[in-house]
Amino acid sequence: MLPAIEYAKEHGLKLYCGEWGTMKTMPKKMRLKWYQDMSDIFAEEGIENAIWAYKSSFGIRSDDNSVAYQELIDAILPDK
């Protein structure tokens, strides 16, 4: 992401990451850390963003889609 961040800063542009996330097959601990790290980078660099999906193989719902994975939601929306 650094080349895009540097280019945007040099040219006074805003960045937007339209789709990001991980598949549910990724180990839960690693998945949560990745969401936290990405959210931190987006916040620090002022990058607007949107995750891939609420439900599906990239969703932030539980494996059976019955409940939201609250830890992921907290990682994505730390100031909410």
C-alpha positions, 0 to 999 in steps of 0.5 A: 500500500505504501506506493499508493499512499506516497503517491496520494500524499505527493499529489494531494489525493484521497485514497479509497479501498473499496473491498477488503477482508479475509476468507472465513477459512483463515484461522480466527486469531490471524483473521482478527489481527489482520482486520485490526492491522488493516483498520489501523493503517486505514485510520492512520493514513485517512483511507476510506474503506469498505469490507467485502461482505457482511455475509458470505465466505468473506463475511463478518458473520459467524461460520454458520452466518447466525451471529455477527463476529463482534471482535471483527466489528470492533476491529473494523469500527474501533471508534464506534 
